[in-house]
Amino acid sequence: MKRGELWWADLGNVRPLEQTGKRSVVVCQSAHLAGTAVIEQSESGPQETSVALAFQLRAVPKACLTERIRALTESERAELELATDEALGRAEPEE
């Protein structure tokens, strides 16, 4: 599969207000996908260092958001923005 191709996808049963079932989708990922960012452990959370998977980016309704953990640090935000750019094909990951 390549960026810019149109595919049929089975999105299954997810959450209310999200597209489900058989739908057409456009592939937006970079050819050399990296798309991850480290989120450091902190007192306010998360309890362990985590990895944000920008390549699994999806829109969710506000109603799904239940409890705020914390704001990302400037360096975490920058890393996540780069990972998102890589996942969406706006930047090539470093090798």
N, C-alpha and C positions, 0 to 999 in steps of 0.2 A: 504494500500500500504506500502511496506517495501523497505528500502535501498537495492540496488542491483537488483531490479526487472525491467524487460523490459515491457513497456506499449506502447500502441498506444495513441497518443495525437493529438488533432486538434489544431495546432499552429495558425490558422486563417491567416488573412492578416496583416502582421506587417510592416516592412520596406524593401526597396530594399536590396538585398544581404544577407538577413536573410532567414533561412529555414521557409517555410510556409506550410499550408495544413496539411494533415494527415501524420504524421511521427512517427517512433518508437523513444522512449526516454528511458533513464535509470534513475531510481530514485536514487539520490545521497544524499538526505537530511538525517540528523541525526534523530534518532527515537524520541528524546525529543528536537525538534527544538526550539532554541531561535533565533539566527541569526539577531540581531538588534544592531545598534550602534548609539549613540547620536552624532550629529554634532552641535556644539554650534553656536549661532548667533554671528556675528562679523560685524565690520564696512564694510568690503569688501564683506560680504555675508556668509551665507544666512541671510535674514532680521529677521528670527525667528529661534529658535532652531528647528532642524529637526531630523528625525530618518532615518538612512540608513537601508534599508531592504536587508541584505545580502542573505536572502533566495529567493530573486527575482533577483539574479545575472544573467546577460545575456551579451553576447558579442554584441557590436554595432560597425558598421563601423566608422572609423575616420571622414568620411564626415558628420556624425550626430552631431559631437561636434562643437558647434557654438561660444561659448564664455567662457573663463576661469574665474572662480570665485576666487578661492584661493587654496593654498595647505592646506591639513589637518595638524593639530597640531600633535605632537608626540603621545599624549595620544589618540587623535581621531583615528590616524592610528592604534595604538595598539588595541583599542577597535574594530575597523572594521576588523582587521585581525583575532581576536578571533571570532567575529561574523561569518566571512566567514568560518573559520575552523569548527565552530558548524554547519553551514548550509551545509557544504560538508561532514560532518560526521567524520572529522579528530579530533574533540574534542567534548566531551559531555558537554552540558550546565550545569552550577551550578544550583542546585535546591533551 
